Amino acid sequence: MSQWHIYNQDSNHSAWVIRNEELYCDPESNAQKGDLMSNKEYSDYELRFEWKLEKEGNSGVFVNVQEKEDIPQTWQSGPEYQLLEDSHADMVNPLKRPGCLYTFTPQMNFVKTHHRSEWNQSKIIQKGGILSFYLNDIQTAEMDLNSKRWKDMVKTSNFKDYPEFGKHSKGKIALQDWSRGVSFRNIKIKEL
């Protein structure tokens, strides 16, 4: 926990706890709620992690997050690797399936998640502004964050009114706090 903190907060005392050797966001906790941020910024890297959600769970991993007081939420600057449990209602939306670049592109290759009692493996690679997502060893997304295509997609998206959204290829990594409980383990990052 020493390498993490709650977005726009100095303290890491929060609903995020270490439980059974996993990082867990406890929905029943009365402690500070919020997305968990890396202390460090990253540009070119490979991030690997395992995750699982409780029934109807929804979460995400945000990349290139700009932590500023005038940006109230992580998702207002950082694109999202979507995490979703199979029983969640959003599973029918191809732009919100697990491993998607949330609301921008459907899965490149169809992938089902494991049963909610089992761990899913995810990988995010960013190099030279090109972002690639993998779920259970299958590539699910790729986007050049410097491309006209990406800039045009942002201009017509629900994020168009957030001036910092998707404009950076360097920033912090955030794990999304959500109301149903999410677990992470084996979080490893290698700078490229």
Residue pairs with C-beta under 8 A, 6 or more apart in sequence:
1 12
1 16
1 18
2 12
3 38
3 39
3 40
4 12
4 16
4 36
4 37
4 38
4 39
5 11
5 12
5 36
5 37
5 39
6 12
6 14
6 16
6 32
6 34
6 35
6 36
6 37
7 34
7 35
7 36
7 37
7 65
7 67
7 73
7 74
7 174
8 34
8 67
8 68
8 69
8 72
9 32
9 34
11 32
12 36
13 31
13 32
14 29
14 31
14 32
14 33
14 34
14 36
15 25
15 26
15 27
15 29
15 31
15 32
15 33
15 34
15 177
16 23
16 24
16 25
16 26
16 36
16 175
16 177
17 23
17 24
17 26
17 29
18 24
19 26
21 185
22 183
22 184
22 185
23 36
23 175
23 183
23 184
23 185
23 187
24 181
24 182
24 183
24 184
25 36
25 59
25 175
25 177
25 178
25 181
25 182
25 183
26 181
27 54
27 178
27 179
27 180
27 181
33 177
34 177
35 62
35 73
35 74
35 174
35 175
35 176
35 177
36 174
36 175
36 177
37 65
37 67
37 74
37 172
37 173
37 174
38 172
38 173
38 174
39 172
40 172
41 170
41 171
41 172
42 126
42 170
42 171
42 172
42 173
42 189
42 191
43 126
43 169
43 170
44 126
44 127
44 128
44 191
44 192
45 124
45 125
45 126
45 189
45 190
45 191
45 192
46 123
46 124
46 125
46 189
46 190
46 192
47 61
47 123
47 124
47 125
47 173
47 187
47 188
47 189
48 121
48 122
48 123
48 186
48 187
48 188
48 189
49 61
49 121
49 122
49 184
49 185
49 186
49 187
49 188
50 119
50 120
50 121
50 122
50 184
50 185
50 186
51 59
51 83
51 119
51 120
51 122
51 182
51 183
51 184
51 185
52 114
52 116
52 117
52 118
52 119
52 120
52 182
52 183
53 59
53 83
53 84
53 85
53 116
53 180
53 181
53 182
53 183
54 85
54 116
54 180
54 181
54 182
55 85
55 87
55 116
55 180
56 85
56 87
56 88
56 89
56 180
57 83
57 84
57 85
57 88
57 116
57 178
57 180
57 181
57 182
58 83
58 84
58 85
58 88
58 90
58 178
58 180
59 83
59 84
59 175
59 176
59 177
59 178
59 182
60 75
60 80
60 81
60 82
60 83
60 102
60 176
61 80
61 81
61 83
61 122
61 124
61 173
61 174
61 175
61 176
62 74
62 75
62 78
62 79
62 80
62 81
62 173
62 174
62 176
63 78
63 79
63 80
63 81
63 124
63 126
63 131
63 171
63 173
64 77
64 78
64 79
64 126
64 145
64 166
64 168
64 169
64 170
64 171
64 172
65 74
65 77
65 78
65 171
65 172
65 173
65 174
66 77
66 78
66 164
66 168
66 171
66 172
67 171
67 172
68 164
71 77
71 162
71 164
74 174
74 176
75 176
76 159
76 162
76 164
76 165
77 162
77 164
77 165
77 166
77 167
77 168
77 171
78 165
78 171
78 172
78 174
79 101
79 102
79 104
79 131
79 143
79 145
79 165
79 166
80 101
80 102
80 176
81 99
81 100
81 101
81 102
81 122
81 124
81 133
81 141
82 96
82 97
82 98
82 99
82 100
82 101
82 102
83 98
83 120
83 122
83 176
83 182
84 90
84 91
84 96
84 97
84 98
84 113
85 113
85 116
85 180
86 112
86 113
86 116
87 116
90 96
91 97
94 100
94 106
94 107
95 102
95 103
95 104
95 105
95 106
96 102
96 103
97 106
97 107
98 107
98 111
98 113
98 120
98 135
98 140
99 107
99 111
99 122
99 133
99 134
99 135
99 138
99 140
99 141
100 106
100 107
100 133
100 140
100 141
101 131
101 133
101 141
101 143
103 157
103 158
104 143
104 153
104 157
105 141
105 143
107 135
107 140
107 141
108 139
108 140
108 141
108 142
109 138
109 139
109 140
111 135
111 136
111 138
111 140
113 120
113 135
113 136
114 120
114 136
119 185
120 135
120 136
121 135
121 136
121 137
122 133
122 134
122 135
122 136
123 133
123 134
124 131
124 132
124 133
124 134
125 131
125 132
125 134
125 192
126 132
126 169
127 192
128 169
129 144
129 145
129 146
129 169
130 142
130 143
130 144
130 145
131 141
131 142
131 143
131 144
131 145
132 139
132 141
132 142
133 139
133 140
133 141
133 142
134 140
143 149
143 150
144 150
145 166
145 168
145 169
146 169
150 166
151 166
154 160
154 165
154 166
159 165
159 166
173 189
175 182
175 184
176 182
